Amino acid sequence: MKLSIYKIYALLFIITFNGYSQSKELVLKKSFNVNDETVLNIDIDNVTVIFEESNDNKIYFDYNLVFKNDSDELKYKVFKGIDANVSKENNEINLDIKNSMLLGELYTLDVDIDIYKSLIKDYYKDKRKNEFLYKSKDSVLNEIDFSLGSSVDDFFKSQKKKHPNKNFGKSSKKFSQQFIIKMPKLLKVTIKALHSKVSFNFNIYKPLEVNSFKTYFKFKKILAKENRIIASNGIFQAEKVANGRMEFLDMNKVVIGEVSNMSIATETSKIEIGEMGENVEFNDFNSKLSFYNFKNDFNHLNFKGDYSKLYLYNVKDDNYYMNVFGQNTSLNMNDIKTTFGISENKKLDKILDKKPKIESLNSGKIEIELTNGILNIK
């Protein structure tokens, strides 16, 4: 009998201890009926949200906060900084969440500060070593799938995977957001986001509109006929983006598996494209851009850049045209660096003219205009 009573008390202690060590508090829980014409308008600040596909004609909002301890004072501060509302009018659903910076999760590492300091040098060493290496399209897609957002977070995630028995400590963050939106994938979505993290676990087939600042995005495929994406000071990752226009300003990281039928404007950003699809136009100022592969029928790539550092990989022996015009520009090709100055008439000079080896197998044309830039052909 005593043993049984002891077991009961031990079980109660474990339940109580776990309850105090982690608790879930509800912020918002609602659902609405929708159809293919429904529009979801999102306006969020300091929110972390994951989109999943629902199995019926309803959209579900399930927003909770998970606390690592049971501090009433902490909960009071956190909930005081939350303003979350969702409503439906006619056939539009409006999600409006304005959270304080206290709820921001962009820069929280799941390691303690001492581990961070001891390994950050390895991160920069690894970054310098691998920054300009060729990547296959599949490796780019694997990177996107693996990624938590920032390159630093991804580095520590990889370290944990390599050393599963090592103690990396814990983050100082005492709570986290658990916000899941389940919806049919044929809804049109517009997103206005600030200091947020947004992930989609399904492909998007209706036109997507995005306007964001300091927000991390992670998408599967964006495949609508018209998309408009404007993002600055954040991170954007997607397996594929087709059709429409994208604008990236001061982006820390843009990694896309494949682009096609896109007009893309970039400025002071780091851009990586796993595969260049058909009919893409780039207009850039002062960015670092890596285009790793080209589809067999990419048709046309038009790139105009000023102070751009452009890296083209896997292009030297393939069957397509390449015309390069430049002014005050350097060309690095076959381990030979050639610099072209400013012409007397200040017009762009032709610095490279490449024809396909076999005309009948011609797969497209690359046209580049580069001023004050560097072109690296690997």
Secondary structure as GFF3:
##gff-version 3
##sequence-region A 1 378
A	DSSP	alpha_helix	2	21	.	.	.	ID=ss1
A	DSSP	beta_strand	23	33	.	.	.	ID=ss2
A	DSSP	beta_strand	39	45	.	.	.	ID=ss3
A	DSSP	beta_strand	48	53	.	.	.	ID=ss4
A	DSSP	beta_strand	58	67	.	.	.	ID=ss5
A	DSSP	alpha_helix	72	80	.	.	.	ID=ss6
A	DSSP	beta_strand	84	89	.	.	.	ID=ss7
A	DSSP	beta_strand	92	98	.	.	.	ID=ss8
A	DSSP	three_ten_helix	101	103	.	.	.	ID=ss9
A	DSSP	alpha_helix	113	130	.	.	.	ID=ss10
A	DSSP	alpha_helix	137	146	.	.	.	ID=ss11
A	DSSP	alpha_helix	151	162	.	.	.	ID=ss12
A	DSSP	beta_strand	175	183	.	.	.	ID=ss13
A	DSSP	beta_strand	188	194	.	.	.	ID=ss14
A	DSSP	beta_strand	197	200	.	.	.	ID=ss15
A	DSSP	beta_strand	208	213	.	.	.	ID=ss16
A	DSSP	beta_strand	216	222	.	.	.	ID=ss17
A	DSSP	beta_strand	228	232	.	.	.	ID=ss18
A	DSSP	beta_strand	235	249	.	.	.	ID=ss19
A	DSSP	beta_strand	253	267	.	.	.	ID=ss20
A	DSSP	beta_strand	270	276	.	.	.	ID=ss21
A	DSSP	beta_strand	280	285	.	.	.	ID=ss22
A	DSSP	beta_strand	288	291	.	.	.	ID=ss23
A	DSSP	beta_strand	299	306	.	.	.	ID=ss24
A	DSSP	beta_strand	309	312	.	.	.	ID=ss25
A	DSSP	beta_strand	321	327	.	.	.	ID=ss26
A	DSSP	beta_strand	329	333	.	.	.	ID=ss27
A	DSSP	beta_strand	336	340	.	.	.	ID=ss28
A	DSSP	beta_strand	349	354	.	.	.	ID=ss29
A	DSSP	three_ten_helix	359	361	.	.	.	ID=ss30
A	DSSP	beta_strand	364	371	.	.	.	ID=ss31
A	DSSP	beta_strand	374	377	.	.	.	ID=ss32
###
